[in-house]
Amino acid sequence: MTRKLTVGIALAMLAGLVMFDLATATLDPFAAPAVFALGSGQAAAGAHCAAMPE
């Protein structure tokens, strides 16, 4: 009984978070960055692996 209650609460909270995100987000697929930038010519930026030592 406790496990079912915990799973139900977790799923309800996850569904609430998704609904909140969809309600407050501005979805513009044309302004979104590429999911994979393989061969696009774009350099990696903003990550520790992109920081070159000087």
N, CA and C of each residue as an Amber inpcrd file, in Angstrom:
protein
   162
   0.8290000  -1.1980000   0.0000000   0.0000000   0.0000000   0.0000000
   0.8710000   1.2580000   0.0000000   1.9360000   1.2650000   0.7890000
   2.7970000   2.4460000   0.8810000   3.5360000   2.6840000  -0.4170000
   3.9720000   1.6020000  -1.0730000   4.7000000   1.7360000  -2.3300000
   3.7950000   2.3270000  -3.4190000   2.5580000   1.8730000  -3.4890000
   1.6190000   2.4020000  -4.4830000   1.3340000   3.8780000  -4.2210000
   1.2050000   4.2420000  -2.9670000   0.9610000   5.6300000  -2.6060000
   2.1570000   6.5060000  -2.9820000   3.3650000   6.0200000  -2.7080000
   4.5710000   6.7800000  -3.0270000   4.7250000   6.9510000  -4.5320000
   4.5000000   5.8980000  -5.2990000   4.5840000   5.9840000  -6.7590000
   3.5130000   6.9210000  -7.2930000   2.3260000   6.8650000  -6.7420000
   1.2520000   7.7550000  -7.1820000   1.5750000   9.2160000  -6.9190000
   2.1210000   9.5000000  -5.7600000   2.4910000  10.8740000  -5.4270000
   3.6260000  11.3490000  -6.3380000   4.6250000  10.4860000  -6.5750000
   5.7450000  10.8520000  -7.4330000   5.2800000  11.1240000  -8.8580000
   4.3980000  10.2930000  -9.3960000   3.8860000  10.5040000 -10.7510000
   3.0190000  11.7620000 -10.8380000   2.2570000  12.0240000  -9.8010000
   1.4360000  13.2340000  -9.7890000   2.3110000  14.4810000  -9.7440000
   3.3870000  14.4340000  -8.9600000   4.2920000  15.5810000  -8.9030000
   5.0290000  15.7680000 -10.2280000   5.4210000  14.6720000 -10.8700000
   6.0840000  14.7540000 -12.1630000   5.1390000  15.3150000 -13.2190000
   3.9020000  14.8730000 -13.2150000   2.9150000  15.3940000 -14.1520000
   2.6590000  16.8830000 -13.8950000   2.6150000  17.2750000 -12.6310000
   2.4380000  18.6870000 -12.3000000   3.6060000  19.5320000 -12.7630000
   4.8210000  19.0120000 -12.6160000   5.9990000  19.7330000 -13.0760000
   5.9960000  19.8940000 -14.5950000   5.6330000  18.8500000 -15.3180000
   5.5610000  18.9340000 -16.7760000   4.4840000  19.9280000 -17.2040000
   3.3360000  19.9080000 -16.5550000   2.2600000  20.8410000 -16.9100000
   2.6720000  22.2800000 -16.5980000   3.3370000  22.5080000 -15.4760000
   3.8180000  23.8410000 -15.1320000   4.8380000  24.3230000 -16.1550000
   5.7540000  23.4390000 -16.5530000   6.7780000  23.8110000 -17.5250000
   6.1530000  24.1510000 -18.8730000   5.2000000  23.3630000 -19.3160000
   4.5470000  23.6420000 -20.5880000   3.7210000  24.9270000 -20.5420000
   3.1550000  25.2380000 -19.3910000   2.3220000  26.4320000 -19.2610000
   3.1610000  27.7010000 -19.2200000   4.3860000  27.6260000 -18.7070000
   5.1850000  28.8320000 -18.5410000   6.2820000  28.9830000 -19.5860000
   6.5430000  27.9540000 -20.3750000   7.6410000  28.0060000 -21.3400000
   7.1670000  28.6650000 -22.6360000   8.0930000  29.3500000 -23.2800000
   7.8310000  29.8820000 -24.6200000   8.4600000  28.9040000 -25.6000000
   7.6190000  28.1330000 -26.2640000   8.1010000  27.0990000 -27.1650000
   8.2440000  27.6730000 -28.5690000   9.4750000  27.8560000 -29.0000000
   9.7660000  28.3230000 -30.3470000  10.8140000  27.3910000 -30.9460000
  10.3830000  26.3930000 -31.7190000  11.3470000  25.4190000 -32.2270000
  12.3630000  26.0240000 -33.1850000  12.0700000  27.1790000 -33.7770000
  12.9920000  27.7890000 -34.7220000  14.1120000  28.5510000 -34.0150000
  13.9200000  28.9080000 -32.7460000  14.9470000  29.6170000 -31.9850000
  15.7340000  28.6770000 -31.0760000  15.3470000  27.4170000 -31.0280000
  16.0160000  26.4580000 -30.1560000  17.3550000  26.0460000 -30.7510000
  18.3380000  25.7800000 -29.9010000  19.6190000  25.3040000 -30.4250000
  19.4830000  23.8870000 -30.9640000  20.3940000  23.5030000 -31.8120000
  20.3720000  22.1650000 -32.3880000  20.6240000  21.1290000 -31.2970000
  19.9300000  20.0110000 -31.3820000  20.1180000  18.9510000 -30.4110000
  21.4940000  18.3200000 -30.6210000  21.8220000  18.0310000 -31.8490000
  23.1370000  17.5130000 -32.2130000  23.7310000  18.4660000 -33.2420000
  24.9260000  18.9610000 -32.9870000  25.5820000  19.8890000 -33.9040000
  26.7150000  19.1880000 -34.6390000  26.4790000  17.9570000 -35.0600000
  27.5120000  17.1830000 -35.7250000  27.7280000  17.7140000 -37.1380000
  28.9130000  18.1980000 -37.4140000  29.2450000  18.6730000 -38.7480000
  28.6020000  19.9830000 -39.1200000  28.1170000  20.7390000 -38.1530000
  27.4430000  21.9970000 -38.4640000  28.4120000  23.1630000 -38.5420000
  29.6510000  22.9590000 -38.1120000  30.6200000  24.0450000 -38.1120000
  30.5710000  24.8820000 -36.8530000  29.6490000  24.5740000 -35.9460000
  29.5520000  25.3280000 -34.7050000  30.5760000  24.7840000 -33.7140000
  31.3070000  25.6850000 -33.0970000  32.2920000  25.2840000 -32.0970000
  31.6100000  25.0480000 -30.7620000  32.1710000  24.1590000 -29.9830000
  31.6450000  23.9000000 -28.6490000  31.9020000  25.1120000 -27.7660000
  30.9280000  25.4690000 -26.9460000  31.0730000  26.6310000 -26.0650000
  30.2770000  26.3900000 -24.7890000  30.7670000  26.9780000 -23.7080000
  30.0150000  26.9560000 -22.4660000  30.2290000  25.7340000 -21.6080000
  31.1600000  24.8870000 -21.9310000  31.4010000  23.7060000 -21.1170000
  32.8700000  23.6430000 -20.7230000  33.1690000  22.8390000 -19.7130000
  34.5580000  22.7490000 -19.2720000  35.4480000  22.1300000 -20.3370000
  34.8670000  21.3110000 -21.2330000  35.6870000  20.6920000 -22.2730000
  35.9810000  21.6850000 -23.4010000  35.2560000  22.7940000 -23.4470000
  35.5000000  23.7950000 -24.4810000  36.5130000  24.8570000 -24.0450000
  36.8680000  24.8500000 -22.7700000  37.8090000  25.8430000 -22.2550000
  39.2320000  25.3980000 -22.5780000  39.8560000  26.0850000 -23.4720000
  41.2150000  25.7470000 -23.8780000  42.2090000  26.4020000 -22.9130000
  43.2440000  25.6860000 -22.5400000  44.2480000  26.2980000 -21.6550000
  45.0230000  27.3870000 -22.3850000  45.4400000  28.3780000 -21.6530000
  46.1670000  29.4880000 -22.2820000  47.6460000  29.3260000 -22.1510000
